[in-house]
């Protein structure tokens, strides 16, 4: 997966998609080699995880919410990878 924040407005190949998504109230203009619908699904997953974490403690900064979401998603990934490798 290759996604990058579109800052420079560079030209893109035909294979790349360009999409704007919203995560935790912030808009991100992204470009990459994934289908737009997949990027939307990823953004929705991250947004949902961040909102669930924020509900548990209203005093967490957005940065801490993002780090905790990343740690939770990484934990889920590693558990699934371990389960897959055991099959």
LOMAR-320436 format. One line per 4 residues: their letters; for each residue x negated, y negated, z of N, C-alpha, C, CB. Coordinates in Angstrom, 2 decimals, always signed. Atoms other than C-alpha are relative to their C-alpha. Glycine has a CB too. Layout:
<bapas>
A = X Y Z X Y Z X Y Z X Y Z | ...
</bapas>
This chain:
<bapas>
XXXX = -0.84 +1.17 +0.00 +0.00 +0.00 +0.00 -0.88 -1.23 +0.00 +0.96 +0.00 +1.21 | +0.74 +1.25 +0.05 -1.35 -3.37 -0.95 +1.01 -1.14 +0.03 -0.90 -0.08 -1.27 | -0.82 +1.20 -0.12 +0.45 -6.45 +0.28 -0.89 -1.12 +0.47 +1.20 +0.22 +0.98 | +0.76 +1.15 -0.48 -0.98 -9.88 +0.71 +0.90 -1.21 +0.01 -1.26 -0.25 -0.87
XXXX = -0.78 +1.23 -0.05 +0.40 -13.24 +1.66 -0.39 -0.85 -1.18 -0.22 -0.76 +1.34 | +0.25 +0.81 +1.19 +0.75 -15.40 -1.43 -0.29 -1.43 +0.42 +1.22 +0.06 -0.97 | +0.40 +1.35 -0.42 -1.20 -18.53 -0.54 -0.46 -0.81 -1.20 -1.11 +0.07 +1.05 | +0.64 +0.72 +1.10 -3.01 -19.44 -3.73 +0.87 -0.11 -1.24 -1.28 +0.66 -0.35
XXXX = -0.84 +0.03 +1.19 -0.21 -18.86 -6.21 -0.71 +0.57 -1.22 +0.44 -1.41 -0.28 | +0.76 -0.60 +1.08 -2.49 -16.66 -8.30 +0.91 +0.74 -0.96 -1.07 +0.94 +0.56 | -0.76 -0.79 +0.96 -1.28 -14.94 -11.45 -0.11 +1.47 +0.39 -0.50 -0.23 -1.46 | -0.06 -1.40 -0.39 -0.31 -11.30 -11.02 +0.12 +0.90 -1.22 +1.18 +0.24 +0.95
XXXX = -0.20 -0.99 +1.05 -0.39 -8.16 -13.14 +1.49 +0.34 -0.08 -0.84 +1.29 +0.26 | -1.38 -0.45 +0.17 +2.84 -6.66 -14.44 +0.40 +1.01 +1.08 +0.19 +0.60 -1.38 | -0.27 -1.04 -0.97 +2.53 -3.91 -11.80 +0.35 -0.56 +1.37 -1.19 +0.90 +0.11 | -0.22 +0.56 -1.32 +2.80 -6.26 -8.84 +1.36 -0.65 +0.14 -1.09 -0.99 +0.32
XXXX = -1.26 +0.69 -0.26 +5.99 -7.47 -7.24 -0.31 -1.21 +0.87 +1.03 +0.95 +0.69 | +0.11 +1.18 -0.83 +6.45 -10.81 -5.59 +1.34 -0.17 +0.68 -0.40 -1.28 -0.84 | -1.24 +0.03 -0.76 +9.02 -11.11 -2.82 -0.20 -0.85 +1.25 +0.46 +1.43 +0.38 | +0.02 +0.72 -1.26 +9.87 -13.32 +0.12 +0.89 +0.76 +0.97 +0.48 -1.49 -0.16
XXXX = -0.74 -0.71 -1.03 +10.96 -11.57 +3.30 -0.02 -0.84 +1.28 -0.59 +1.42 +0.25 | -0.03 +0.68 -1.29 +11.89 -12.78 +6.76 -0.21 +1.03 +1.09 +1.34 -0.76 +0.21 | +0.29 -0.86 -1.13 +10.45 -11.19 +9.87 -0.04 -0.87 +1.24 -1.35 +0.79 -0.18 | -0.06 +0.70 -1.28 +11.34 -12.44 +13.34 +0.10 -1.51 -0.17 -1.23 +0.35 +0.83
XXXX = -0.27 +1.42 +0.22 +12.55 -15.77 +11.99 -1.00 -0.74 -0.85 +0.10 -0.66 +1.28 | +1.02 +0.63 +0.85 +9.52 -16.45 +9.78 +0.09 +0.58 -1.40 -1.42 +0.21 +0.59 | +0.00 -0.47 +1.39 +9.47 -16.27 +5.98 -1.42 +0.27 -0.46 +0.66 -1.04 -0.92 | +1.30 -0.40 +0.54 +6.60 -14.54 +4.21 +0.16 +0.25 -1.50 -0.55 +1.26 +0.73
XXXX = +0.05 -0.25 +1.44 +5.92 -14.75 +0.47 -1.09 +1.04 -0.20 -0.29 -1.32 -0.84 | +0.93 -1.12 +0.14 +4.29 -11.42 -0.34 -0.11 +0.42 -1.45 +0.45 +1.18 +0.86 | +0.15 -0.62 +1.30 +2.89 -9.81 -3.43 -0.76 +1.29 +0.20 -0.72 -0.94 -1.01 | +0.68 -1.28 -0.15 +1.73 -6.28 -3.94 +0.45 +0.99 -1.05 +0.23 +0.56 +1.38
XXXX = -0.28 -1.02 +0.99 +2.00 -3.04 -5.81 +1.17 +0.91 +0.40 -1.23 +0.83 -0.24 | -1.17 -0.77 -0.42 +5.12 -1.77 -4.01 +1.26 -0.56 -0.65 +0.14 -0.01 +1.52 | -1.28 +0.47 +0.51 +8.69 -1.96 -5.24 +0.60 -0.97 +1.01 +0.97 +1.20 -0.26 | -0.58 +1.03 -0.86 +10.59 -4.95 -3.87 +0.89 +0.60 +1.09 +0.81 -0.99 -0.84
XXXX = -0.89 -0.61 -0.99 +13.16 -2.73 -2.13 -0.78 +0.65 +1.13 +0.91 +1.03 -0.66 | +0.83 -0.61 -1.05 +10.42 -0.86 -0.26 -0.58 -1.07 +0.91 -1.15 +0.83 -0.63 | +0.53 +1.10 -0.81 +8.89 -4.15 +0.89 +1.10 -0.52 +0.92 -0.55 -1.16 -0.91 | -1.13 +0.44 -0.84 +12.34 -5.24 +2.13 +0.23 +0.97 +1.16 +1.28 -0.12 -0.84
XXXX = -0.21 -1.01 -1.04 +12.72 -1.97 +4.04 -1.08 -0.09 +1.08 +0.01 +1.40 -0.61 | +1.11 +0.13 -0.95 +9.29 -2.39 +5.66 +0.20 -1.23 +0.87 -1.35 -0.08 -0.74 | -0.23 +1.24 -0.74 +10.07 -5.98 +6.65 +1.15 +0.17 +0.99 +0.29 -1.17 -0.97 | -1.14 -0.23 -0.89 +13.42 -4.91 +8.12 -0.39 +0.87 +1.18 +1.15 +0.63 -0.77
XXXX = +0.47 -0.86 -1.08 +11.73 -2.17 +10.15 -0.81 -0.81 +1.01 -0.85 +1.15 -0.56 | +0.84 +0.80 -0.89 +9.15 -4.59 +11.57 +0.87 -1.01 +0.76 -1.11 -0.72 -0.79 | -0.88 +0.97 -0.63 +11.83 -7.22 +12.26 +0.82 +0.66 +1.10 +0.92 -0.65 -1.05 | -0.81 -0.71 -0.99 +14.03 -4.70 +14.08 -0.84 +0.39 +1.22 +0.63 +1.24 -0.63
XXXX = +0.86 -0.41 -1.11 +11.12 -3.44 +16.16 -0.36 -1.21 +0.86 -1.29 +0.68 -0.53 | +0.35 +1.20 -0.75 +10.10 -6.98 +17.12 +1.19 -0.50 +0.82 -0.48 -1.10 -0.94 | -1.20 +0.47 -0.71 +13.67 -7.93 +18.07 +0.34 +0.91 +1.18 +1.20 -0.08 -0.96 | -0.25 -0.94 -1.10 +14.07 -4.79 +20.20 -0.97 -0.26 +1.15 -0.12 +1.46 -0.49
XXXX = +1.00 +0.27 -1.04 +10.85 -5.57 +22.07 +0.29 -1.34 +0.68 -1.43 -0.01 -0.60 | -0.29 +1.33 -0.56 +11.80 -9.24 +22.53 +1.19 +0.06 +0.96 +0.28 -1.00 -1.13 | -1.16 -0.14 -0.89 +15.10 -8.15 +24.13 -0.40 +0.47 +1.39 +1.02 +0.96 -0.60 | +0.42 -0.54 -1.29 +13.19 -6.39 +26.89 -0.66 -1.06 +0.88 -0.95 +1.16 -0.20
XXXX = +0.65 +1.06 -0.76 +11.35 -9.58 +27.92 +0.06 -1.30 -0.80 -1.49 +0.37 +0.34 | -0.22 +1.25 +0.73 +12.52 -13.01 +26.80 -1.18 -0.96 +0.11 +1.25 -0.68 +0.51 | +1.13 +0.91 -0.21 +9.28 -14.61 +28.01 -1.24 +0.35 -0.82 -0.36 -0.02 +1.44 | +1.14 -0.37 +0.84 +6.96 -12.82 +25.57 -0.13 -0.98 -1.16 +0.15 +1.44 -0.53
XXXX = +0.25 +0.86 +1.16 +5.35 -15.03 +22.95 +0.21 +0.81 -1.28 -1.43 -0.61 +0.04 | -0.14 -0.73 +1.27 +5.96 -14.17 +19.29 -1.24 +0.83 -0.33 +0.28 -0.97 -1.14 | +1.23 -0.75 +0.27 +2.32 -13.09 +19.04 -0.02 +1.30 +0.80 -1.23 -0.84 +0.35 | -0.01 -1.21 -0.82 +2.68 -10.64 +21.93 +1.08 +0.97 -0.48 +0.23 -0.35 +1.48
XXXX = -1.06 -0.85 +0.55 +5.96 -9.35 +20.49 -0.53 +0.73 -1.24 +1.27 -0.83 -0.36 | +0.54 -0.60 +1.23 +4.17 -8.75 +17.15 -1.02 +1.08 +0.31 -0.64 -1.08 -0.88 | +1.03 -1.00 -0.36 +1.24 -6.93 +18.79 +0.66 +1.24 +0.60 -1.03 -0.60 +0.99 | -0.69 -1.14 -0.59 +3.55 -4.74 +20.86 +0.76 +0.80 -1.06 +0.97 -0.46 +1.09
XXXX = -0.68 -0.70 +1.10 +5.60 -3.94 +17.74 -1.00 +0.80 -0.81 +0.75 -1.00 -0.91 | +1.03 -0.71 +0.77 +2.43 -3.03 +15.85 -0.49 +1.23 +0.76 -1.18 -0.94 -0.30 | +0.45 -1.14 -0.80 +1.29 -0.78 +18.70 +1.06 +1.10 +0.01 -0.32 -0.44 +1.44 | -1.07 -0.99 +0.01 +4.69 +0.95 +18.84 +0.10 +0.69 -1.35 +1.34 -0.66 +0.34
XXXX = -0.07 -0.58 +1.34 +4.77 +1.47 +15.07 -1.21 +0.91 -0.25 +0.06 -1.12 -1.08 | +1.20 -0.83 +0.16 +1.18 +2.78 +15.11 +0.14 +1.30 +0.80 -1.26 -0.77 +0.46 | -0.22 -1.20 -0.80 +2.10 +5.21 +17.92 +0.95 +0.95 -0.71 +0.56 -0.38 +1.38 | -0.95 -0.84 +0.75 +5.10 +6.46 +15.92 -0.68 +0.65 -1.20 +1.20 -0.84 -0.46
XXXX = +0.71 -0.53 +1.16 +2.89 +6.88 +12.86 -0.93 +1.14 +0.41 -0.79 -1.12 -0.70 | +0.95 -1.03 -0.43 +0.21 +8.83 +14.74 +0.71 +1.27 +0.48 -0.90 -0.54 +1.10 | -0.77 -1.18 -0.43 +2.83 +11.11 +16.32 +0.52 +0.77 -1.21 +1.18 -0.43 +0.91 | -0.48 -0.67 +1.21 +4.35 +11.83 +12.90 -1.13 +0.67 -0.76 +0.72 -1.00 -0.89
XXXX = +1.15 -0.58 +0.68 +0.92 +12.40 +11.40 -0.45 +1.28 +0.69 -1.16 -1.00 -0.06 | +0.38 -1.18 -0.76 +0.08 +14.83 +14.18 +1.00 +1.14 -0.23 -0.09 -0.33 +1.49 | -1.03 -1.01 +0.26 +3.40 +16.66 +13.72 -0.17 +0.60 -1.40 +1.41 -0.61 +0.15 | +0.18 -0.46 +1.38 +2.79 +16.86 +9.96 -1.20 +0.94 -0.10 -0.19 -1.20 -0.94
XXX = +1.21 -0.81 +0.07 -0.73 +18.24 +10.44 +0.17 +1.35 +0.69 -1.16 -0.75 +0.61 | -0.25 -1.27 -0.70 +0.58 +20.92 +12.80 +0.89 +0.94 -0.81 +0.63 -0.27 +1.35 | -0.89 -0.86 +0.81 +3.08 +22.19 +10.22 -0.76 +0.89 -0.97 +0.99 -0.84 -0.77
</bapas>
